[in-house]
Amino acid sequence: MGFNGIAKYYSNLSRFVFGSTLETAKVALFNKIPEHAKVLIIGGGSGVSLKHLLSANSSIEVDFVESSFEMIKLAKTEIGNDKRANFICKTIETFDGAGYDVIITEFFFDLFKKQKIENLVSTIALKLNINGCWIDTDFRITKLGYHGLVLKAMYMFFKIIAQIEVGKLVEFIPVMKEANFKLKKRIVFKRGLIASCLFVRS
């Protein structure tokens, strides 16, 4: 699985399909991030939301963990010479950073099966301070039929282009509840197909 081959086309492709909704959703809860926070971004892609975060909060420090080196190149270009962001080209399982006030995951968990998601949540949770918060933005399952068609087409596309293994979306909020997180705030887009969720420890 990999996004190196499509990295430079990814933002334009997402805008073609969803307009500005994905980027709007990613930053919807950034106003909940406190000053002087130590932030971990996982799966930040081309760095558009990172640029927004750095512009909106002058005192934060960010570790940007992304497994695609092509995405990291784009993100570095996006923010220019801002030294508050530290780029790490690794999978989150091999990254040993910890002690974060805020963790941000962006369209990350939709790439995995349920067991893998549960394992990832357990791993990532260890990196979050006890009073920290976790912002997750991603696609969500709804009861609207055309949403199912959109998701099916999306998974077919990325299975071919990026060789992702999963073929359907997993309900993420129940996984977080099982990991002792509670949903504090949710902002939805496209009639619930996309949502940004703020979690804190139960």
C-alpha positions, 0 to 999 in steps of 0.5 A: 500500500502506498500513496507516493505514486499519486501524492502530487495528484491527491489534493486536486483529485479530492477537490474534484470529487468533494470540492473544498469539503475535505480541507474544511473538515480537517480544520473544523476543530482546530480552534479547540487546540490550546496555545503552546500545545505539542501536536502530533499529526498522523496522515497529514498528506500534502500539508494543507491543514498543517499550514492552516494550523501553524498560521492559526496558532503561533506557539504550537510545536508539531510532529508530522508523521507520514509514511509517504515521502512524496507527501512529506515533500509536498507538505514541506513545500506547503509550509515553507521555512516554518521551523515549528513542524518536524517531519518524520517519514515513518509509519506510526507503529515505528514512531516512538514519540510521546507526550502529546497534548493533541493528536490529529488523524486525517483520513487515516483509519479508513485505510485499515480493517477493524483489527488493525484500527483497534491496534493502531488506536491502542498504539496511538493512545499511548502517545497522548497525555492524560488530559490531551484530546484527539481530533479525527477527521474521516469518512463515516457510515450513514444510512443514505444509499448514495453515500454507500455508492460513493464509498464503494467507488472510492475504495475500488479506486484506491485499491487499484491505484494505491493497493490498499487492502481494505474494501469497506469503511469501519465504524470508528467511534465505537472503536474509540469508545472501547479504547476508553475515549468519549466523543466530546464534539462532532461537526459533520459535512455532506449530510454525515458522510464526513465528520470531524470528531473531538475525543477525550479520555473517558 
